[in-house]
Amino acid sequence: MTRYAPSARRPPGRSLPLCLSVLLPLLASLLIAGCGSSEESDASKAGNRSGQSSATAPGKETSPDEPGTPEGTPLADTDWAAAIDDIDCTGAGNEGIEILNTWFADVRGTGVPDAFVSFTCRHQASTFPQQLEVYDGSSSPEAPERIAVLLSAEEKANGPGPRVGDISFSGRSVTLSLAAYTPDDAFCCPSLRLERTFTWNGEKFEREAKP
């Protein structure tokens, strides 16, 4: 007769650790994933809020080294070629004014950006001197009020005078980067590089003396 050995009984309590050994890692992984997702979501939201704040914060100033925008001034859409009438272009054939560039910045601290306009007379035969003027940003676009001339077309050292390359702003100061002529330069190619800084003293732009 075949005898069957009785089946061995497992001691009570051993099946629980086996289940827990499967469930606990699974629960732990779910908790970690949930926390990470929450942290990531919170960080993403904070990042979005931070980005929105920096982009739309009221009163945010532009970098002092960068020209501002014409927002807030009626001169944004001024027809400068028609408005400027203080330069004589008859020596250039009287073909009118050519606007070269326009920058806006609140250097005077009025809360409204002023217009810095560089221009020359149109001339097909040769290079005509350039001029750079500053206009009150609060004035009428039909008759803008000139408050300064930072570069005059009357300056004709070694040819037609300096050319405006760039302009930068810092606090109450504005710096012009100019290309000027030496006696040996052709009209096409001024080789001398100059910088001139003007500071608003409360009444006018005063040129900084170079050492």
PyRosetta script that sets phi, psi and omega in degrees:
from pyrosetta import init, pose_from_sequence

init()
pose = pose_from_sequence("MTRYAPSARRPPGRSLPLCLSVLLPLLASLLIAGCGSSEESDASKAGNRSGQSSATAPGKETSPDEPGTPEGTPLADTDWAAAIDDIDCTGAGNEGIEILNTWFADVRGTGVPDAFVSFTCRHQASTFPQQLEVYDGSSSPEAPERIAVLLSAEEKANGPGPRVGDISFSGRSVTLSLAAYTPDDAFCCPSLRLERTFTWNGEKFEREAKP")
pose.set_psi(1, 135.1)
pose.set_omega(1, -178.3)
pose.set_phi(2, -81.5)
pose.set_psi(2, 130.4)
pose.set_omega(2, 179.4)
pose.set_phi(3, -104.0)
pose.set_psi(3, 137.0)
pose.set_omega(3, 176.7)
pose.set_phi(4, -106.5)
pose.set_psi(4, 127.1)
pose.set_omega(4, 179.7)
pose.set_phi(5, -72.5)
pose.set_psi(5, 137.3)
pose.set_omega(5, 179.0)
pose.set_phi(6, -62.8)
pose.set_psi(6, 142.6)
pose.set_omega(6, -177.6)
pose.set_phi(7, -69.1)
pose.set_psi(7, 140.3)
pose.set_omega(7, -178.8)
pose.set_phi(8, -76.1)
pose.set_psi(8, 132.3)
pose.set_omega(8, 178.0)
pose.set_phi(9, -85.8)
pose.set_psi(9, 134.7)
pose.set_omega(9, 177.5)
pose.set_phi(10, -76.6)
pose.set_psi(10, 137.0)
pose.set_omega(10, 179.3)
pose.set_phi(11, -59.9)
pose.set_psi(11, 142.2)
pose.set_omega(11, -178.6)
pose.set_phi(12, -63.3)
pose.set_psi(12, 143.9)
pose.set_omega(12, 177.1)
pose.set_phi(13, 96.0)
pose.set_psi(13, -13.1)
pose.set_omega(13, -178.0)
pose.set_phi(14, -78.7)
pose.set_psi(14, -24.3)
pose.set_omega(14, -179.5)
pose.set_phi(15, -72.9)
pose.set_psi(15, -26.0)
pose.set_omega(15, -178.4)
pose.set_phi(16, -67.4)
pose.set_psi(16, -48.4)
pose.set_omega(16, 177.3)
pose.set_phi(17, -60.2)
pose.set_psi(17, -32.3)
pose.set_omega(17, 178.8)
pose.set_phi(18, -64.6)
pose.set_psi(18, -41.1)
pose.set_omega(18, 178.5)
pose.set_phi(19, -69.1)
pose.set_psi(19, -41.2)
pose.set_omega(19, -178.6)
pose.set_phi(20, -66.9)
pose.set_psi(20, -33.4)
pose.set_omega(20, 179.7)
pose.set_phi(21, -63.3)
pose.set_psi(21, -22.4)
pose.set_omega(21, 176.7)
pose.set_phi(22, -90.8)
pose.set_psi(22, -41.4)
pose.set_omega(22, -173.5)
pose.set_phi(23, -77.3)
pose.set_psi(23, -39.2)
pose.set_omega(23, -175.2)
pose.set_phi(24, -60.7)
pose.set_psi(24, -47.5)
pose.set_omega(24, 177.1)
pose.set_phi(25, -60.3)
pose.set_psi(25, -36.4)
pose.set_omega(25, -179.6)
pose.set_phi(26, -65.6)
pose.set_psi(26, -44.0)
pose.set_omega(26, 178.9)
pose.set_phi(27, -65.1)
pose.set_psi(27, -39.6)
pose.set_omega(27, -179.7)
pose.set_phi(28, -63.4)
pose.set_psi(28, -43.1)
pose.set_omega(28, -179.8)
pose.set_phi(29, -64.7)
pose.set_psi(29, -37.0)
pose.set_omega(29, 178.9)
pose.set_phi(30, -67.1)
pose.set_psi(30, -40.8)
pose.set_omega(30, 179.0)
pose.set_phi(31, -64.6)
pose.set_psi(31, -42.2)
pose.set_omega(31, 179.6)
pose.set_phi(32, -63.7)
pose.set_psi(32, -44.4)
pose.set_omega(32, -179.9)
pose.set_phi(33, -62.8)
pose.set_psi(33, -40.8)
pose.set_omega(33, -179.8)
pose.set_phi(34, -65.3)
pose.set_psi(34, -41.2)
pose.set_omega(34, 179.0)
pose.set_phi(35, -66.8)
pose.set_psi(35, -42.9)
pose.set_omega(35, 179.8)
pose.set_phi(36, -61.6)
pose.set_psi(36, -41.5)
pose.set_omega(36, -179.6)
pose.set_phi(37, -64.4)
pose.set_psi(37, -39.3)
pose.set_omega(37, -179.9)
pose.set_phi(38, -66.7)
pose.set_psi(38, -44.0)
pose.set_omega(38, 179.5)
pose.set_phi(39, -62.6)
pose.set_psi(39, -42.5)
pose.set_omega(39, -179.5)
pose.set_phi(40, -63.9)
pose.set_psi(40, -40.7)
pose.set_omega(40, 179.8)
pose.set_phi(41, -64.1)
pose.set_psi(41, -43.8)
pose.set_omega(41, 179.8)
pose.set_phi(42, -63.6)
pose.set_psi(42, -42.1)
pose.set_omega(42, -179.9)
pose.set_phi(43, -64.1)
pose.set_psi(43, -40.1)
pose.set_omega(43, 179.7)
pose.set_phi(44, -63.9)
pose.set_psi(44, -41.9)
pose.set_omega(44, 179.2)
pose.set_phi(45, -64.5)
pose.set_psi(45, -41.7)
pose.set_omega(45, 179.5)
pose.set_phi(46, -63.4)
pose.set_psi(46, -39.8)
pose.set_omega(46, 178.6)
pose.set_phi(47, -62.8)
pose.set_psi(47, -42.1)
pose.set_omega(47, 179.0)
pose.set_phi(48, -64.7)
pose.set_psi(48, -40.9)
pose.set_omega(48, 178.6)
pose.set_phi(49, -64.2)
pose.set_psi(49, -40.7)
pose.set_omega(49, 179.9)
pose.set_phi(50, -63.3)
pose.set_psi(50, -43.1)
pose.set_omega(50, -179.7)
pose.set_phi(51, -64.4)
pose.set_psi(51, -41.1)
pose.set_omega(51, 179.9)
pose.set_phi(52, -66.1)
pose.set_psi(52, -37.3)
pose.set_omega(52, -178.3)
pose.set_phi(53, -65.9)
pose.set_psi(53, -44.4)
pose.set_omega(53, -178.1)
pose.set_phi(54, -68.9)
pose.set_psi(54, -28.3)
pose.set_omega(54, -176.7)
pose.set_phi(55, -83.4)
pose.set_psi(55, -29.0)
pose.set_omega(55, -171.9)
pose.set_phi(56, -120.1)
pose.set_psi(56, 7.7)
pose.set_omega(56, -178.4)
pose.set_phi(57, -59.1)
pose.set_psi(57, 128.2)
pose.set_omega(57, -179.3)
pose.set_phi(58, -67.3)
pose.set_psi(58, 142.5)
pose.set_omega(58, 177.9)
pose.set_phi(59, 78.3)
pose.set_psi(59, 7.7)
pose.set_omega(59, -179.7)
pose.set_phi(60, -66.1)
pose.set_psi(60, 126.6)
pose.set_omega(60, -176.9)
pose.set_phi(61, -90.3)
pose.set_psi(61, 150.5)
pose.set_omega(61, 175.0)
pose.set_phi(62, -76.6)
pose.set_psi(62, 161.5)
pose.set_omega(62, 177.6)
pose.set_phi(63, -58.7)
pose.set_psi(63, 139.7)
pose.set_omega(63, -178.8)
pose.set_phi(64, -64.3)
pose.set_psi(64, -16.2)
pose.set_omega(64, -179.6)
pose.set_phi(65, -93.6)
pose.set_psi(65, -0.5)
pose.set_omega(65, -177.5)
pose.set_phi(66, -120.2)
pose.set_psi(66, 139.3)
pose.set_omega(66, 175.1)
pose.set_phi(67, -62.2)
pose.set_psi(67, 149.5)
pose.set_omega(67, 179.1)
pose.set_phi(68, -84.2)
pose.set_psi(68, -167.0)
pose.set_omega(68, 179.3)
pose.set_phi(69, -108.9)
pose.set_psi(69, 162.0)
pose.set_omega(69, 179.9)
pose.set_phi(70, -80.0)
pose.set_psi(70, 10.3)
pose.set_omega(70, -178.9)
pose.set_phi(71, -64.3)
pose.set_psi(71, 132.0)
pose.set_omega(71, 177.1)
pose.set_phi(72, 94.8)
pose.set_psi(72, -1.2)
pose.set_omega(72, 177.4)
pose.set_phi(73, -120.4)
pose.set_psi(73, 139.5)
pose.set_omega(73, 177.3)
pose.set_phi(74, -70.8)
pose.set_psi(74, -7.9)
pose.set_omega(74, -178.4)
pose.set_phi(75, -83.6)
pose.set_psi(75, 3.1)
pose.set_omega(75, -176.3)
pose.set_phi(76, -58.4)
pose.set_psi(76, -36.2)
pose.set_omega(76, -175.6)
pose.set_phi(77, -111.6)
pose.set_psi(77, 24.4)
pose.set_omega(77, -178.0)
pose.set_phi(78, -67.9)
pose.set_psi(78, 138.0)
pose.set_omega(78, 172.8)
pose.set_phi(79, -85.5)
pose.set_psi(79, 90.2)
pose.set_omega(79, -172.2)
pose.set_phi(80, -66.2)
pose.set_psi(80, -35.2)
pose.set_omega(80, 179.8)
pose.set_phi(81, -62.0)
pose.set_psi(81, -30.6)
pose.set_omega(81, 178.3)
pose.set_phi(82, -87.8)
pose.set_psi(82, -29.3)
pose.set_omega(82, -174.3)
pose.set_phi(83, -81.0)
pose.set_psi(83, -32.6)
pose.set_omega(83, -176.8)
pose.set_phi(84, -79.8)
pose.set_psi(84, 123.6)
pose.set_omega(84, -177.1)
pose.set_phi(85, -136.8)
pose.set_psi(85, 18.7)
pose.set_omega(85, -174.9)
pose.set_phi(86, -109.1)
pose.set_psi(86, 24.9)
pose.set_omega(86, 176.5)
pose.set_phi(87, -132.6)
pose.set_psi(87, 137.9)
pose.set_omega(87, -177.4)
pose.set_phi(88, -93.0)
pose.set_psi(88, 113.4)
pose.set_omega(88, -178.8)
pose.set_phi(89, -100.7)
pose.set_psi(89, 10.8)
pose.set_omega(89, -178.7)
pose.set_phi(90, -64.2)
pose.set_psi(90, -33.2)
pose.set_omega(90, 178.8)
pose.set_phi(91, -68.8)
pose.set_psi(91, -14.7)
pose.set_omega(91, 179.0)
pose.set_phi(92, -103.7)
pose.set_psi(92, 15.2)
pose.set_omega(92, -179.1)
pose.set_phi(93, 93.4)
pose.set_psi(93, 0.8)
pose.set_omega(93, 177.0)
pose.set_phi(94, 55.6)
pose.set_psi(94, 45.6)
pose.set_omega(94, 179.4)
pose.set_phi(95, -92.3)
pose.set_psi(95, 6.2)
pose.set_omega(95, 177.3)
pose.set_phi(96, 99.7)
pose.set_psi(96, -179.9)
pose.set_omega(96, -176.4)
pose.set_phi(97, -97.2)
pose.set_psi(97, 139.0)
pose.set_omega(97, 174.6)
pose.set_phi(98, -111.7)
pose.set_psi(98, 118.3)
pose.set_omega(98, 177.9)
pose.set_phi(99, -80.1)
pose.set_psi(99, 124.1)
pose.set_omega(99, -176.9)
pose.set_phi(100, -92.0)
pose.set_psi(100, -42.8)
pose.set_omega(100, -179.5)
pose.set_phi(101, -164.0)
pose.set_psi(101, 157.2)
pose.set_omega(101, 177.4)
pose.set_phi(102, -138.3)
pose.set_psi(102, 130.4)
pose.set_omega(102, 176.5)
pose.set_phi(103, -121.6)
pose.set_psi(103, 154.5)
pose.set_omega(103, 177.8)
pose.set_phi(104, -129.1)
pose.set_psi(104, 134.9)
pose.set_omega(104, 177.6)
pose.set_phi(105, -163.2)
pose.set_psi(105, 144.5)
pose.set_omega(105, 178.2)
pose.set_phi(106, -93.5)
pose.set_psi(106, 72.9)
pose.set_omega(106, -178.9)
pose.set_phi(107, -75.6)
pose.set_psi(107, -31.4)
pose.set_omega(107, -176.4)
pose.set_phi(108, -81.9)
pose.set_psi(108, -8.5)
pose.set_omega(108, 178.1)
pose.set_phi(109, 74.2)
pose.set_psi(109, 30.9)
pose.set_omega(109, -179.8)
pose.set_phi(110, -88.5)
pose.set_psi(110, -11.3)
pose.set_omega(110, -175.2)
pose.set_phi(111, 91.0)
pose.set_psi(111, -4.9)
pose.set_omega(111, 178.5)
pose.set_phi(112, -126.5)
pose.set_psi(112, 127.6)
pose.set_omega(112, 179.5)
pose.set_phi(113, -68.4)
pose.set_psi(113, 133.4)
pose.set_omega(113, 174.1)
pose.set_phi(114, -84.9)
pose.set_psi(114, 163.2)
pose.set_omega(114, -179.1)
pose.set_phi(115, -103.1)
pose.set_psi(115, 129.1)
pose.set_omega(115, 175.1)
pose.set_phi(116, -110.8)
pose.set_psi(116, 114.0)
pose.set_omega(116, -169.7)
pose.set_phi(117, -120.8)
pose.set_psi(117, 124.3)
pose.set_omega(117, 173.8)
pose.set_phi(118, -106.8)
pose.set_psi(118, 139.4)
pose.set_omega(118, -176.1)
pose.set_phi(119, -155.4)
pose.set_psi(119, 170.5)
pose.set_omega(119, 177.0)
pose.set_phi(120, -148.7)
pose.set_psi(120, 176.4)
pose.set_omega(120, 173.7)
pose.set_phi(121, -91.4)
pose.set_psi(121, 139.1)
pose.set_omega(121, 176.9)
pose.set_phi(122, -66.0)
pose.set_psi(122, 132.3)
pose.set_omega(122, 179.5)
pose.set_phi(123, -157.4)
pose.set_psi(123, 127.5)
pose.set_omega(123, -176.5)
pose.set_phi(124, -90.4)
pose.set_psi(124, -16.4)
pose.set_omega(124, -173.9)
pose.set_phi(125, -92.9)
pose.set_psi(125, -32.6)
pose.set_omega(125, -176.4)
pose.set_phi(126, -153.5)
pose.set_psi(126, 177.6)
pose.set_omega(126, 179.9)
pose.set_phi(127, -86.4)
pose.set_psi(127, 128.2)
pose.set_omega(127, -179.6)
pose.set_phi(128, -100.4)
pose.set_psi(128, 149.5)
pose.set_omega(128, -179.7)
pose.set_phi(129, -58.0)
pose.set_psi(129, 152.6)
pose.set_omega(129, 178.2)
pose.set_phi(130, -102.2)
pose.set_psi(130, 156.7)
pose.set_omega(130, 175.6)
pose.set_phi(131, -135.1)
pose.set_psi(131, 146.8)
pose.set_omega(131, 177.2)
pose.set_phi(132, -130.0)
pose.set_psi(132, 122.7)
pose.set_omega(132, -176.3)
pose.set_phi(133, -123.2)
pose.set_psi(133, 157.5)
pose.set_omega(133, 178.3)
pose.set_phi(134, -116.5)
pose.set_psi(134, 133.7)
pose.set_omega(134, -178.7)
pose.set_phi(135, -121.7)
pose.set_psi(135, 140.4)
pose.set_omega(135, 179.1)
pose.set_phi(136, -60.9)
pose.set_psi(136, 120.3)
pose.set_omega(136, -177.0)
pose.set_phi(137, -65.8)
pose.set_psi(137, -15.9)
pose.set_omega(137, -179.8)
pose.set_phi(138, -93.8)
pose.set_psi(138, -1.8)
pose.set_omega(138, -176.4)
pose.set_phi(139, -82.9)
pose.set_psi(139, 175.2)
pose.set_omega(139, -175.7)
pose.set_phi(140, -72.7)
pose.set_psi(140, 137.4)
pose.set_omega(140, 177.5)
pose.set_phi(141, -67.2)
pose.set_psi(141, -23.1)
pose.set_omega(141, 177.6)
pose.set_phi(142, -79.2)
pose.set_psi(142, -28.5)
pose.set_omega(142, 179.6)
pose.set_phi(143, -142.4)
pose.set_psi(143, 69.4)
pose.set_omega(143, -177.6)
pose.set_phi(144, -61.8)
pose.set_psi(144, 143.1)
pose.set_omega(144, -177.2)
pose.set_phi(145, -90.4)
pose.set_psi(145, 117.7)
pose.set_omega(145, 178.3)
pose.set_phi(146, -78.2)
pose.set_psi(146, 132.1)
pose.set_omega(146, -179.6)
pose.set_phi(147, -116.4)
pose.set_psi(147, -10.4)
pose.set_omega(147, 179.5)
pose.set_phi(148, -166.7)
pose.set_psi(148, 153.0)
pose.set_omega(148, 169.1)
pose.set_phi(149, -120.0)
pose.set_psi(149, 111.4)
pose.set_omega(149, -177.1)
pose.set_phi(150, -90.5)
pose.set_psi(150, -21.6)
pose.set_omega(150, 174.6)
pose.set_phi(151, -144.0)
pose.set_psi(151, 125.7)
pose.set_omega(151, -176.2)
pose.set_phi(152, -104.1)
pose.set_psi(152, 142.3)
pose.set_omega(152, 176.5)
pose.set_phi(153, -68.4)
pose.set_psi(153, -12.9)
pose.set_omega(153, 178.7)
pose.set_phi(154, -75.4)
pose.set_psi(154, -14.1)
pose.set_omega(154, 179.5)
pose.set_phi(155, -81.6)
pose.set_psi(155, 106.5)
pose.set_omega(155, -172.3)
pose.set_phi(156, -127.1)
pose.set_psi(156, 40.8)
pose.set_omega(156, -179.9)
pose.set_phi(157, -66.7)
pose.set_psi(157, 126.0)
pose.set_omega(157, 177.3)
pose.set_phi(158, 57.5)
pose.set_psi(158, 37.9)
pose.set_omega(158, 178.8)
pose.set_phi(159, 128.8)
pose.set_psi(159, -144.1)
pose.set_omega(159, -174.1)
pose.set_phi(160, -80.0)
pose.set_psi(160, 3.5)
pose.set_omega(160, 179.4)
pose.set_phi(161, 93.4)
pose.set_psi(161, 171.8)
pose.set_omega(161, -176.7)
pose.set_phi(162, -62.9)
pose.set_psi(162, 152.0)
pose.set_omega(162, 176.2)
pose.set_phi(163, -110.7)
pose.set_psi(163, 139.5)
pose.set_omega(163, -179.7)
pose.set_phi(164, -79.6)
pose.set_psi(164, 116.9)
pose.set_omega(164, 177.2)
pose.set_phi(165, -91.1)
pose.set_psi(165, -49.1)
pose.set_omega(165, -178.3)
pose.set_phi(166, -156.9)
pose.set_psi(166, 171.2)
pose.set_omega(166, -179.4)
pose.set_phi(167, -144.0)
pose.set_psi(167, 139.9)
pose.set_omega(167, 178.7)
pose.set_phi(168, -135.8)
pose.set_psi(168, 157.4)
pose.set_omega(168, -174.4)
pose.set_phi(169, -127.5)
pose.set_psi(169, 143.6)
pose.set_omega(169, 176.5)
pose.set_phi(170, -152.3)
pose.set_psi(170, 108.3)
pose.set_omega(170, -178.1)
pose.set_phi(171, 62.4)
pose.set_psi(171, -121.9)
pose.set_omega(171, -180.0)
pose.set_phi(172, -94.8)
pose.set_psi(172, 10.9)
pose.set_omega(172, -175.6)
pose.set_phi(173, -114.6)
pose.set_psi(173, 150.6)
pose.set_omega(173, 174.9)
pose.set_phi(174, -130.7)
pose.set_psi(174, 134.4)
pose.set_omega(174, -178.3)
pose.set_phi(175, -118.1)
pose.set_psi(175, 128.0)
pose.set_omega(175, 177.4)
pose.set_phi(176, -98.1)
pose.set_psi(176, 131.0)
pose.set_omega(176, 171.2)
pose.set_phi(177, -99.6)
pose.set_psi(177, 117.8)
pose.set_omega(177, -171.9)
pose.set_phi(178, -119.2)
pose.set_psi(178, 149.2)
pose.set_omega(178, 170.0)
pose.set_phi(179, -110.0)
pose.set_psi(179, 120.3)
pose.set_omega(179, -175.8)
pose.set_phi(180, -119.0)
pose.set_psi(180, 166.5)
pose.set_omega(180, -175.2)
pose.set_phi(181, -99.3)
pose.set_psi(181, 141.3)
pose.set_omega(181, 165.5)
pose.set_phi(182, -95.3)
pose.set_psi(182, 167.7)
pose.set_omega(182, -179.2)
pose.set_phi(183, -60.0)
pose.set_psi(183, -21.4)
pose.set_omega(183, -176.2)
pose.set_phi(184, -98.5)
pose.set_psi(184, -1.0)
pose.set_omega(184, -176.3)
pose.set_phi(185, -80.5)
pose.set_psi(185, 140.9)
pose.set_omega(185, 170.8)
pose.set_phi(186, -76.6)
pose.set_psi(186, 160.7)
pose.set_omega(186, -178.0)
pose.set_phi(187, -58.9)
pose.set_psi(187, -28.2)
pose.set_omega(187, -177.2)
pose.set_phi(188, -74.4)
pose.set_psi(188, -23.2)
pose.set_omega(188, -162.6)
pose.set_phi(189, -136.4)
pose.set_psi(189, 74.8)
pose.set_omega(189, 174.3)
pose.set_phi(190, -68.1)
pose.set_psi(190, 130.3)
pose.set_omega(190, -172.6)
pose.set_phi(191, -106.0)
pose.set_psi(191, -10.5)
pose.set_omega(191, -176.7)
pose.set_phi(192, -91.7)
pose.set_psi(192, 133.2)
pose.set_omega(192, -179.8)
pose.set_phi(193, -108.9)
pose.set_psi(193, 127.5)
pose.set_omega(193, -177.2)
pose.set_phi(194, -127.5)
pose.set_psi(194, 155.6)
pose.set_omega(194, 170.9)
pose.set_phi(195, -130.6)
pose.set_psi(195, 135.1)
pose.set_omega(195, 176.7)
pose.set_phi(196, -129.4)
pose.set_psi(196, 130.0)
pose.set_omega(196, -179.2)
pose.set_phi(197, -114.4)
pose.set_psi(197, 133.0)
pose.set_omega(197, 177.8)
pose.set_phi(198, -121.2)
pose.set_psi(198, 137.8)
pose.set_omega(198, -179.8)
pose.set_phi(199, -121.9)
pose.set_psi(199, 133.9)
pose.set_omega(199, 177.7)
pose.set_phi(200, -76.7)
pose.set_psi(200, 119.8)
pose.set_omega(200, -176.6)
pose.set_phi(201, -99.9)
pose.set_psi(201, 11.7)
pose.set_omega(201, -179.2)
pose.set_phi(202, 104.0)
pose.set_psi(202, -19.0)
pose.set_omega(202, 179.5)
pose.set_phi(203, -128.8)
pose.set_psi(203, -31.6)
pose.set_omega(203, -177.6)
pose.set_phi(204, -158.8)
pose.set_psi(204, 168.2)
pose.set_omega(204, 173.4)
pose.set_phi(205, -84.0)
pose.set_psi(205, 120.1)
pose.set_omega(205, -178.8)
pose.set_phi(206, -107.2)
pose.set_psi(206, 126.4)
pose.set_omega(206, -177.9)
pose.set_phi(207, -72.6)
pose.set_psi(207, 132.9)
pose.set_omega(207, -179.4)
pose.set_phi(208, -76.2)
pose.set_psi(208, 130.9)
pose.set_omega(208, 179.7)
pose.set_phi(209, -77.6)
pose.set_psi(209, 131.5)
pose.set_omega(209, 178.2)
pose.set_phi(210, -86.2)
pose.set_psi(210, 141.8)
pose.set_omega(210, 179.4)
pose.set_phi(211, -67.9)
pose.dump_pdb("model.pdb")
